[in-house]
Amino acid sequence: VTLNSRFQGGKAYGQRRAQQEGRLEEINKEFLCDPKFSDEEDLEEKLAVFKEKYMEFDLNNQGEIDLMSVKRMMEKLGAPKTHLELKKMISEVTGGVSETISYQDFVNVMLGKRSAVLKLVMLFEGKANENIPKPSGPPPERDIASLP
């Protein structure tokens, strides 16, 4: 049985990821040149963080975050949502125009003044992660009494 490299994260995956990173970087440059965001503090650093987060959840590297990607994102952030709630979040971000979140939509929500659910969750994740030290080494041993 031969396995296709696309399913193994091989060269094709790496090429798509590099292409996507280039596209997102170009979009970031547009935001940096946009006078609408000229008063935004630390814009370049924020855009770099947004790009990394977006790429983390764009599972197929196609430049769009779909319903299942938002579902995985919310689960990872510890705030699982129903499909109906997820569709509402996507609709809120895209203005009801699309069933997937483009990078432009994502950045506009994150930089925008209105408070979208996705923005709140992403900001909460950032604040929560600042205070939690990352454990190092193997996990501590557990006994039967410590299990839930």
N, C-alpha and C positions, 0 to 999 in steps of 0.2 A: 504494500500500500504506500503510495507516495503522498506526501502531505504538501499542500500548496503553501508557499512561504507567506502568503498574505494572512493566513490563519495562524502562523507561527511567529508573527512579529518580525519577519525577515526584512530583506532589502526593500521590498515594495512598501511595507509599513513605514520604514525609516524615511523613504523618499516622500511619501505622502505627508508625514509628520513635518519634515523639513520644509516642504512647500507650504503647508498650513502655517507654520511659524513665520515664514516670509510674508504671507498674505496678512497675518495679524499684525506684524511689525509695520507694514505699509499703512494699515488702518490706524495704528497708534500714531504714526507720523501725521496723518490727517487730523487727528484729535489735537495733537500738539500745536498744529498750525491754525486751528480753528479759534477765531477771536472769542467765540462764545465761552470757551473754557480757559481763556488767558488768565483769569483771576483765581483759577483752581490751584490750591496749594499742593506742592509735591506731585504735580500731574504726571511727570515722567515715571516716577516710582510707582504711583498708583496704577498706571497703564501696564507696567511690567508685571505687577501682581495680578491684575485682571487677566492678562494674557496667559499667565501660568495656570490660573484657576480655570479659565475657559478651556485650555488645552487638556487639562486634567479630566474634564467632564465631557469633552467632545470625543466620545469613545471610538468613532469610526474615522476621525480626522477629516471629515467632509466639510468642516466650517459651520456646522449647525449643531445645536444641542436639542435632541428630540425628547419626547415624553419619557422614554426609558432612562435616558441620561439624567434628566431632572430627577426622576425617581431615585436613581442610584445616588445622586448628589444629596438629596434630602435624607436618605437613609444613612449615608456616611456622616452627615452633620448631626445625626441623632434626632431628626425631626421628620419621620416618615409621613407621607401624605397619601390620601386616596387618589385614584386616577382622576376623579372629578376635581379635586383640589389642585392637582398638578396641571390639568388643562386650564383651570382658571388662572394659575400663576403664569403659564406661558402666554395666555391671552392678554393678561395684564402687561406683560413685558413687551409683547409684539403689537399691542393695540388691536388685537383680534384679527390681524392680517395674515398670520402664519401659524402653523402648528409646530414650528421649530424656532429656536432662539438663535439669531445671527449674532456675530461678535459685536456689530454696531449697536444692535438692540441691547445687548448685555452691558456694554460700556455706557450707553446713554442712561440706562437704569441706574447703574452704579454711581455715575457722576451727577445724575439728575437730582432735582430738589424734591420730587415726589417720593413717597416712601412705599416702594413695592415690597411685597413679601420676600421675594428672592434677595433683594438688597439687604433687608433686615437680617435674614438668615446668614448671608455671607459675612456681614459685618459682625454678627454675633459670633460666628465661627472664628473670625480673626481675633476678637477680644478674648474669647474663651481659650484659644490656643496660646495666647501670650502668658497666661497665668499657670498653665499646666506644664510642669517640668516633664521632659521626655524620660521615661524609664530607661535605664541602661542595664545591660547584662540579661541573664536569663530570669524568667519570672520566679517569684518565691514559691517554695513548695507549699502545697495545700494538703489538708487532711479532710476526712469525711465531714467533720464538724464545721468546716469553713464553707462548704458547698451550700448553695441556696436551696 
